[in-house]
């Protein structure tokens, strides 16, 4: 019966192969990274109409004391300075 169900619902196969509907660890709010990772804030970028990409911006530990207690504007200005930016693509889990 499994091949028959996969034939009828091909999206079912991708859900069970990639398990992108699971968020691990369970019961963690990934929209509030400051509770999980030091010196981190959650931002959302609109790349084109109708497409919004969520990112976490983490400043290095050397700027940790400076970043503590700062608002979103400070983190956005930190992205604009001359320091390099490392982009980490997490995969298909749907969480950052």
N, C-alpha and C positions, 0 to 999 in steps of 0.2 A: 504494500500500500504506500510506502514511502516514495518510490519512484513515481507513482501516479500523482501523489500530492505535489511533488516537485515539478512535475510536468504542468499541472494546473496552476500552481502558484510559484513561479520561479523566484520571486522576491523572498519567499520563505527560505530558500536555500542560502541566499546571501546573509540573511539574518542569523542563521545558525552556524554558518561558517565563520563569520566575522564577529558575532556577538556584540554588535555595536549598540545594542539597546541596554546593555549592562553598564553600570557606573561603579567602578571598584576603586577604592574601598567603599563599601555600602554606608549609607546614612551620613555622607559627608557633603556639605554644601560647597561645590566647586566655584560658585559665584563669589565667594568670600575667601580668596586665597590668603589674605593677611592672617587668617586663623590657622593656616597650614604651613605657610612658607614665609620666612622673614623677608622684609623689604620688598614685598610684592603687592601689586594692585591689579584688578581686573579692568580691562578696557575693551571697548567695542569699536571696530572700524567699519565704515560703510565703503566697500570697494567699488560697487556699482549699484544702480537702483535695485532695491529688493534683496541685496546680498549684504549681510552683516557678518563680520568675522570677529569672534571673541578672542582676546589675547590676554596673557598675563605678562606684565612688565615687572621684571625682577632686576633691581640694581645690585651691583656687586657688593660683597661684604665690606669692602673698604669704604663704601659710601653709606653703610648701614646706619650709623649714628646720625648722619645727616638726613636720611630718608625717614627716620622714625617720627611718626605723627604728622607727616606731610599729607597734603591733599592731592587729588588727581592732577591738578594743574602743575604741581611740582614734578610729578613723574613724567608728564608730557614734555615739559621743558628739559628734563634729563635726557629724553630721547633725542632732542635736537642738538645736544652738544657734540663735540668732536670725537667722542669715544666710540669705538666700534660696537656694533649691535650683532649679537648672535641669535639666529633664528633656529628654534628647535621645533621640528614638525613631529607631533606626538603619535600620529597614526590614526586608526579608524575608530577609536573607542568613544568618540563623541564627548570626551571630557578633556580638560586641560590638566 
